[in-house]
Amino acid sequence: MNKTNALRELDFNHIVYTPYEYDESIVDGVGVAKALGEDPDSVFKSIVCVNEKKEHFIFEVPVAHSIDLKKAAHYTNSKWVELIPYKELLPLTGYIHGGCSPIGLKKAMPVYIDETALLFDKIYISGGKRGLQVCLSPKDLVAFLKAQVKDIVLWKN
């Protein structure tokens, strides 16, 4: 397995993780969780957003859920936030859609992780390319990224 920027950063900082490869043709998060044999609530996707001041943020939410953009705006002290266009993802993060990780970003940005991550001993996040996930402690991830843990999921009644 070729090391991605995310894996190199984890190694350099002595963060314990386990890499898992899966069929990169699986593009939806729930499908990835199924391929890993894991609860979709323990597998997180990265969502990159921008606000009215052109500030960027990355949010980690469970793959079976959506981000609540109103909550995201509130936590980032923004009037609004929106998802960045796909074409801006690679130049901004160094990652492509389906392989974006909060670790090893080309441009540093604040990270917000949904509070449900702390319900698990281990969670899965992108390893920095399609077909690669890393399993690690959510507490280690929060500490390493200096992430804020918030309720950012859009809960449907």
C-alpha positions in Angstrom: 0.0 0.0 0.0 1.3 3.4 -1.0 1.4 5.9 1.9 -0.8 8.9 1.5 -0.2 12.3 3.2 -2.7 11.3 5.9 -0.8 8.1 6.7 2.5 9.8 6.7 1.3 12.5 9.1 -0.2 9.8 11.4 3.1 7.9 11.3 5.2 11.0 11.9 3.1 12.0 14.9 3.0 8.4 16.4 -0.8 8.1 16.2 -1.9 4.5 16.4 -4.1 3.5 13.5 -5.0 0.5 11.3 -5.4 1.0 7.5 -8.2 -0.8 5.7 -8.4 -1.1 1.9 -11.6 -1.7 0.1 -12.9 -1.7 -3.5 -12.4 1.9 -4.6 -15.4 1.7 -6.9 -17.6 1.9 -3.8 -18.4 5.6 -3.7 -21.1 5.9 -1.1 -20.3 6.0 2.6 -22.8 3.4 3.7 -21.4 1.1 1.0 -17.9 1.7 2.4 -19.2 0.9 5.9 -20.8 -2.3 4.6 -17.5 -3.3 2.8 -15.7 -2.8 6.1 -18.3 -4.8 8.0 -18.8 -1.8 10.3 -21.7 0.2 11.7 -22.2 3.2 9.4 -22.4 5.4 12.5 -18.7 4.6 13.2 -17.6 5.5 9.7 -17.1 9.2 9.1 -17.0 11.3 5.9 -15.2 14.6 5.4 -17.3 17.6 4.2 -15.4 20.8 3.3 -17.3 24.0 3.6 -16.8 27.7 3.0 -18.4 30.7 4.7 -19.3 34.3 3.6 -15.7 35.4 4.6 -14.2 32.7 2.3 -12.9 30.8 5.4 -12.8 27.0 5.0 -13.7 24.3 7.5 -13.8 20.6 7.4 -16.6 18.6 9.2 -16.5 14.9 10.0 -20.0 13.3 10.1 -21.2 9.7 10.1 -21.7 8.5 6.5 -25.4 7.7 6.9 -26.2 11.3 8.0 -26.0 14.8 6.6 -24.4 17.9 8.0 -26.6 20.5 9.5 -25.4 23.7 7.8 -27.2 26.0 10.2 -25.4 24.4 13.2 -22.1 24.5 11.2 -22.6 28.2 10.6 -23.4 28.8 14.3 -20.3 26.9 15.6 -18.0 28.6 13.1 -19.4 32.1 13.9 -20.5 32.5 10.3 -23.7 33.9 8.8 -23.8 30.9 6.6 -21.6 28.0 5.3 -22.0 25.9 2.2 -20.2 22.9 0.7 -17.4 23.9 -1.6 -17.7 22.9 -5.3 -16.1 19.6 -6.2 -13.6 21.3 -8.5 -12.2 23.3 -5.6 -11.6 20.2 -3.4 -8.3 19.0 -4.9 -6.6 22.4 -5.1 -7.7 23.3 -1.6 -7.2 20.0 0.3 -4.9 17.9 -1.9 -7.5 15.2 -2.0 -10.2 14.1 -4.4 -13.9 13.6 -3.8 -14.3 10.2 -2.1 -10.8 10.3 -0.7 -10.7 13.5 1.4 -9.2 13.2 4.9 -9.1 15.7 7.7 -5.4 14.7 8.1 -2.6 15.9 5.8 -4.6 18.7 4.2 -2.8 20.9 1.7 -4.2 24.0 3.4 -4.8 23.8 7.2 -8.4 24.6 8.3 -10.4 24.2 11.5 -11.9 20.7 12.0 -15.2 19.9 13.6 -16.1 16.3 14.5 -19.6 15.2 15.2 -20.1 14.4 18.9 -21.3 10.9 18.1 -17.7 9.9 17.3 -17.0 9.8 21.0 -19.6 7.0 21.5 -17.1 4.6 19.8 -13.7 3.3 20.9 -12.6 3.4 17.3 -13.9 5.2 14.2 -13.1 5.1 10.5 -12.1 8.1 8.4 -10.7 8.5 5.0 -7.0 7.5 4.6 -6.5 10.1 1.9 -7.6 8.3 -1.2 -10.5 6.3 -2.5 -10.4 2.7 -1.3 -8.6 3.5 1.9 -10.0 4.1 5.4 -8.1 4.3 8.7 -9.4 3.1 12.0 -8.3 5.0 15.1 -9.4 6.3 18.4 -11.7 9.3 18.1 -10.1 10.8 21.2 -6.6 10.6 19.5 -8.1 12.1 16.4 -9.6 15.0 18.2 -6.4 15.7 20.2 -4.2 15.4 17.1 -6.3 17.7 15.0 -7.2 20.1 17.8 -10.7 19.5 16.5 -13.9 20.8 18.1 -16.5 18.2 19.0 -20.0 19.4 18.3 -23.5 18.3 17.3 -23.3 18.9 13.6 -25.6 16.2 12.2 -28.9 17.0 10.7 -31.3 14.9 12.6 -34.4 13.9 10.8 -37.6 13.3 12.8 
